[in-house]
Amino acid sequence: MILNFVGNFQRGYTNERADECHLADEIENLGHTVRRIPRDEWREHVRDGKDYVNVPKDLKADANIIAKWHHFYDGSFAEKLREKSGGPVFYWVWDMMRDESGIVDWHEKMIMGSDLYLGNDVRSYVGLSIPPQKLYYFPFDCSDNLFDNSAPRPGKTV
């Protein structure tokens, strides 16, 4: 299977790998091909139509994942991915996206522009304008094997 994955594939300020890296690694470990497309290049490609070095010219794929980012301010970023790839778009969010006024506007637009929303907060959308068939409970939990047992790690207490 070929998968386009739009997200952040960099390291954070403490040198941790972005969550997208962990998910992409596991998909590749299952034997699939993952095209890691930087979110900022994808945003600019959708906005201006120009070529960017890390956005493949041929985006044909079996499926697509686009990760949450507040600079994807409407559904066009998911819709363009579906159009160019021919495959469904899964909008992946690993944390709650509500604020004091409810669901932020750009987030709802991204859900509506995608084929399926993968998140752990799907119950938050019951009764809203988002069709329930677009929502799939997908908790995100990944760690290396250091967390898989109760034995203390060097320098750590349990």
NUMAR-934734 format. One record per residue (C-alpha): z, x, y. Coordinates in steps of 0.001 Angstrom, whole numbers, padded with zeros to 6 digits, always signed. Each point is the difference from the previous one (the first is absolute). Example, Ala and Ser with C-alpha at 12.3 -4.5 7.8 and 13.67 -1.06 7.14 Angstrom:
// residues 2
+007800+012300-004500-000660+001370+003440
***
This chain:
// residues 158
+000000+000000+000000-000744+001178+003545+002489-000935+002681-000203+000496+003775+003473+000528+001419+000415-000110+003790+003320+001355+001163+002097+002945+001083-000373+002967-002343+001874+002534+002117+003503+001416-000104+002765-001286+002224+002075+001979+002461+002468+000909-002761-002905+001077-002239+000224-003052-002253-003249-001350-001391-001144-003393+001254+000568-002963-002322-003759-000404-000321-000160+003423-001686+002418-001089-002715-001889-003209-000746-003389+001768+000038+001334+002708-002330+001163-002580-002528-003308-001863+000092-001793+003315-000610+002430+000788-002839-001269-003167-001657-003496+001513+000030-001505-001730+003016-001806+001527+002989+001754-000444+003338-001826+000682+003244+002744+000808+002522-001274-001188+003374+002162+000893+003024+001026-003119+001867-000824+001364+003455-003559+000915-001029-000457-003413-001621+001213-001762+003150-002433+001933+002177-002876-000501-002460+000568-003768+000080+000307-000030+003796-002991+002180+000892-002140+000097-003169-000289+003802+000147+000232+002301-002999+003274+001824-000610+000400+002949-002333+002527-001681-002329-001648-003417-000107-002585+000040-002793-003454-001267+000937-000145-001863-003317+003159-002065-000301-001055-001984-003090+003173-000473-002028+001640-002234-002564+002937-000701+002305+001623+001093+003263+003511+000478+001292+000749+000092+003705+003539+000951+000968+002001-001541+002817-000462+001549+003414+000603-001671+003337-003278+001402+001348-001847-002286-002426+000405-002763+002553-002178-002652-001644-001675-000873-003270-003239+001847+000808+001321+003198-001565+000377-001714-003373-003147-002099+000382-002187+003062+000720+001417+001755-003063-000932-002978-002197-003469-000193+001566-000775+003704-000532+001568+000348-003446-000906-003254-001701+003498-000147-001468+003174-001918+000803+002445+001321+002590+003708+000219-000735+002194+000304+003096+003055+002011-001030+003261-000138+001917+003116+001705-001301+002478-001407+002511+000865-003211+001806-002257-000853+002949+001935-002750+001802+001619+000347+003398+002302-002358+001907-002930-002302+000780-001349-000077-003545-003034+001736-001443-001716+002390+002375-003487-001162+000944-001978+003016-001256+001735-000127-003367-000892-003638-000579-003611+000728+001002-000169+002845-002516+001332-002267-002758-002610-002618+000846-002822+002587+000108+000930+001361-003432-000475-001505-003425+003563+000625-001133+003213+001060+001707+002179+002351-002067+003563+000092+001270+003614-000568-000848+000546-002629+002704-002429-002696-001176+002681-002710+000099+000119+000450+003780-003373-001707+000315+000716-003217-001905-000846-002986+002165-002065+002017+002479-003778-000084+000481-000542+002773-002572-001300-001411-003299+002469+000793-002814-002816+001252-002256-000437+002942+002426+003581+001184-000631+001019+002199-002932+003476+001387-000523-000392+003763-000267+003219+001944+000522-000599+003644+000725+002361+002442-001587-001036+003474-000933+001909+003195-000368-000138+003144-001980+002092+000213-003150+003007+001343+001915+001095-003605+000555-000549-001160-003577+003384+000990-001399+003586+000005+001115+000556+003743-000393+000946+001671+003269-002619+002192+001610+000858+003443+001281+001803-000374+003324+000219-003800-000360+002764-002258-001195-000499-003278-001760
***
